[in-house]
Amino acid sequence: MSRIYLKTIMKSDIETVFDLSRDIDLHQKSTQKTNEKAIAGKTSGLIELNETVTWRAKHLGFYQKLTSKIIQMEKPYHFTDVMIKGAFKSMKHQHIFRKEREYTIMIDIFEFESPFGIIGKLFNNVFLKNYLKKFLMERNELIKSTAEKMTIN
């Protein structure tokens, strides 16, 4: 299983960062390059515990669908979503938030496994892990800039 660990530090309150991280509308804005749209389940607003969302996006030249479910949530400290249907063999994304003085530390732990055995593992290591890391970093940058603008105003 491949694992991506990201740490994003932002000057904002933890509640704002937590809510922006589960905001489906902001997620769609951050993924305009892949034309990602929420098409079923929770399709707008803040996703909550036990809710699902189905995304349709163009990745690697192909339109794909992925349905994920929020399986754990403790506001405003963490939530976890897992893939229940999609192209991965498995996928789990932990979102962890910590307050340190006037900063919020947002940690992403994204674990995934591609299908197709050894070929899938090779594809993960050669290409997919870096592709997904960049995808998550772009999303986090929008969360950070939005949160910090909201804090200033």
C-alpha positions as a Markdown table, in Angstrom:
| # | Residue | x | y | z |
|---|---|---|---|---|
| 1 | Met | 0.0 | 0.0 | 0.0 |
| 2 | Ser | 1.3 | 3.5 | -0.9 |
| 3 | Arg | 1.2 | 6.3 | 1.6 |
| 4 | Ile | 1.3 | 10.1 | 1.2 |
| 5 | Tyr | 1.9 | 12.3 | 4.3 |
| 6 | Leu | 1.4 | 16.0 | 4.0 |
| 7 | Lys | 1.6 | 18.7 | 6.6 |
| 8 | Thr | 0.2 | 22.2 | 5.9 |
| 9 | Ile | 0.5 | 25.1 | 8.3 |
| 10 | Met | -1.9 | 27.9 | 8.1 |
| 11 | Lys | -2.6 | 31.0 | 10.2 |
| 12 | Ser | -6.2 | 30.4 | 10.9 |
| 13 | Asp | -8.5 | 28.9 | 13.5 |
| 14 | Ile | -9.0 | 25.2 | 13.6 |
| 15 | Glu | -12.7 | 25.2 | 13.1 |
| 16 | Thr | -12.4 | 27.2 | 9.8 |
| 17 | Val | -9.7 | 24.9 | 8.5 |
| 18 | Phe | -11.7 | 21.8 | 9.5 |
| 19 | Asp | -14.9 | 23.0 | 7.8 |
| 20 | Leu | -13.0 | 24.1 | 4.6 |
| 21 | Ser | -11.5 | 20.6 | 4.4 |
| 22 | Arg | -14.8 | 19.0 | 4.2 |
| 23 | Asp | -16.5 | 21.6 | 2.0 |
| 24 | Ile | -17.6 | 19.9 | -1.2 |
| 25 | Asp | -18.0 | 23.2 | -3.1 |
| 26 | Leu | -14.4 | 24.2 | -2.2 |
| 27 | His | -13.1 | 20.8 | -3.2 |
| 28 | Gln | -14.7 | 21.1 | -6.6 |
| 29 | Lys | -13.1 | 24.6 | -7.0 |
| 30 | Ser | -9.7 | 23.1 | -6.1 |
| 31 | Thr | -10.1 | 20.3 | -8.7 |
| 32 | Gln | -11.1 | 22.4 | -11.8 |
| 33 | Lys | -8.1 | 20.9 | -13.8 |
| 34 | Thr | -9.7 | 17.5 | -13.5 |
| 35 | Asn | -13.3 | 18.7 | -13.9 |
| 36 | Glu | -14.2 | 17.0 | -10.7 |
| 37 | Lys | -17.9 | 17.2 | -9.8 |
| 38 | Ala | -19.9 | 15.7 | -6.9 |
| 39 | Ile | -22.7 | 13.8 | -8.7 |
| 40 | Ala | -24.4 | 11.7 | -6.0 |
| 41 | Gly | -24.8 | 11.5 | -2.3 |
| 42 | Lys | -23.8 | 14.8 | -0.6 |
| 43 | Thr | -23.1 | 17.1 | -3.6 |
| 44 | Ser | -22.8 | 20.5 | -1.9 |
| 45 | Gly | -21.9 | 22.0 | 1.5 |
| 46 | Leu | -20.1 | 20.3 | 4.4 |
| 47 | Ile | -20.0 | 16.5 | 4.4 |
| 48 | Glu | -20.8 | 14.9 | 7.7 |
| 49 | Leu | -20.2 | 11.6 | 9.5 |
| 50 | Asn | -21.6 | 8.5 | 7.6 |
| 51 | Glu | -22.4 | 10.6 | 4.5 |
| 52 | Thr | -21.1 | 9.6 | 1.1 |
| 53 | Val | -20.2 | 11.6 | -2.0 |
| 54 | Thr | -19.6 | 10.3 | -5.5 |
| 55 | Trp | -17.1 | 12.2 | -7.6 |
| 56 | Arg | -16.7 | 12.2 | -11.3 |
| 57 | Ala | -13.4 | 13.4 | -12.7 |
| 58 | Lys | -11.0 | 13.1 | -15.5 |
| 59 | His | -7.7 | 11.6 | -14.3 |
| 60 | Leu | -5.0 | 10.3 | -16.6 |
| 61 | Gly | -7.1 | 11.0 | -19.7 |
| 62 | Phe | -10.2 | 9.0 | -18.5 |
| 63 | Tyr | -13.4 | 9.9 | -16.7 |
| 64 | Gln | -13.7 | 7.9 | -13.5 |
| 65 | Lys | -16.1 | 7.8 | -10.6 |
| 66 | Leu | -15.2 | 7.3 | -7.0 |
| 67 | Thr | -17.6 | 7.0 | -4.0 |
| 68 | Ser | -16.2 | 7.8 | -0.6 |
| 69 | Lys | -17.8 | 7.7 | 2.9 |
| 70 | Ile | -16.9 | 9.6 | 6.0 |
| 71 | Ile | -16.4 | 6.8 | 8.6 |
| 72 | Gln | -14.9 | 8.7 | 11.5 |
| 73 | Met | -15.3 | 12.3 | 12.6 |
| 74 | Glu | -14.4 | 14.3 | 15.8 |
| 75 | Lys | -15.0 | 18.0 | 15.2 |
| 76 | Pro | -12.7 | 19.9 | 14.7 |
| 77 | Tyr | -9.8 | 17.4 | 15.2 |
| 78 | His | -10.1 | 14.8 | 12.5 |
| 79 | Phe | -12.2 | 13.0 | 10.0 |
| 80 | Thr | -11.5 | 9.9 | 7.8 |
| 81 | Asp | -13.0 | 9.0 | 4.5 |
| 82 | Val | -12.6 | 5.7 | 2.7 |
| 83 | Met | -13.4 | 4.6 | -0.9 |
| 84 | Ile | -16.4 | 2.3 | -1.1 |
| 85 | Lys | -16.5 | 2.2 | -4.9 |
| 86 | Gly | -14.0 | 3.3 | -7.5 |
| 87 | Ala | -10.8 | 2.5 | -9.4 |
| 88 | Phe | -8.5 | 1.9 | -6.5 |
| 89 | Lys | -8.2 | -1.5 | -4.8 |
| 90 | Ser | -8.5 | 0.5 | -1.5 |
| 91 | Met | -8.2 | 4.1 | -0.4 |
| 92 | Lys | -8.2 | 5.8 | 3.0 |
| 93 | His | -7.7 | 9.5 | 3.7 |
| 94 | Gln | -7.2 | 10.7 | 7.2 |
| 95 | His | -7.5 | 14.5 | 7.8 |
| 96 | Ile | -6.0 | 15.6 | 11.2 |
| 97 | Phe | -6.0 | 19.1 | 12.6 |
| 98 | Arg | -4.0 | 20.5 | 15.5 |
| 99 | Lys | -3.9 | 24.0 | 17.0 |
| 100 | Glu | -0.5 | 25.5 | 17.8 |
| 101 | Arg | -0.8 | 29.1 | 19.0 |
| 102 | Glu | -2.3 | 31.1 | 16.2 |
| 103 | Tyr | -1.7 | 28.4 | 13.6 |
| 104 | Thr | -3.6 | 25.3 | 12.6 |
| 105 | Ile | -1.6 | 22.3 | 11.5 |
| 106 | Met | -3.4 | 20.2 | 8.9 |
| 107 | Ile | -2.1 | 16.7 | 8.3 |
| 108 | Asp | -3.2 | 14.4 | 5.4 |
| 109 | Ile | -2.4 | 10.7 | 5.5 |
| 110 | Phe | -3.6 | 9.3 | 2.2 |
| 111 | Glu | -3.2 | 5.5 | 1.8 |
| 112 | Phe | -4.1 | 3.8 | -1.4 |
| 113 | Glu | -3.6 | 0.6 | -3.3 |
| 114 | Ser | -4.0 | 0.1 | -7.1 |
| 115 | Pro | -5.5 | -3.0 | -8.6 |
| 116 | Phe | -3.5 | -5.3 | -10.9 |
| 117 | Gly | -1.0 | -6.7 | -8.4 |
| 118 | Ile | 2.7 | -6.1 | -9.2 |
| 119 | Ile | 1.9 | -3.9 | -12.2 |
| 120 | Gly | -0.3 | -1.7 | -10.0 |
| 121 | Lys | 2.5 | -1.4 | -7.4 |
| 122 | Leu | 5.0 | -0.4 | -10.1 |
| 123 | Phe | 2.5 | 2.2 | -11.5 |
| 124 | Asn | 2.0 | 3.5 | -7.9 |
| 125 | Asn | 5.7 | 4.0 | -7.3 |
| 126 | Val | 6.7 | 5.3 | -10.7 |
| 127 | Phe | 3.8 | 7.7 | -11.3 |
| 128 | Leu | 0.6 | 7.6 | -9.3 |
| 129 | Lys | 2.0 | 8.5 | -5.9 |
| 130 | Asn | 3.5 | 11.8 | -7.2 |
| 131 | Tyr | 0.4 | 12.6 | -9.3 |
| 132 | Leu | -1.8 | 12.2 | -6.2 |
| 133 | Lys | 0.6 | 14.1 | -4.0 |
| 134 | Lys | 0.5 | 17.1 | -6.4 |
| 135 | Phe | -3.3 | 16.8 | -6.5 |
| 136 | Leu | -3.6 | 17.0 | -2.7 |
| 137 | Met | -1.0 | 19.8 | -2.4 |
| 138 | Glu | -3.1 | 21.9 | -4.9 |
| 139 | Arg | -6.2 | 21.3 | -2.8 |
| 140 | Asn | -4.4 | 22.1 | 0.4 |
| 141 | Glu | -3.1 | 25.4 | -1.0 |
| 142 | Leu | -6.6 | 26.5 | -1.8 |
| 143 | Ile | -7.8 | 25.5 | 1.7 |
| 144 | Lys | -4.8 | 27.5 | 3.2 |
| 145 | Ser | -5.3 | 30.6 | 1.1 |
| 146 | Thr | -9.1 | 30.6 | 1.7 |
| 147 | Ala | -8.7 | 30.1 | 5.5 |
| 148 | Glu | -6.1 | 32.8 | 5.8 |
| 149 | Lys | -8.2 | 35.3 | 3.9 |
| 150 | Met | -11.1 | 34.5 | 6.1 |
| 151 | Thr | -8.9 | 35.1 | 9.2 |
| 152 | Ile | -7.7 | 38.5 | 8.0 |
| 153 | Asn | -11.2 | 39.8 | 7.3 |
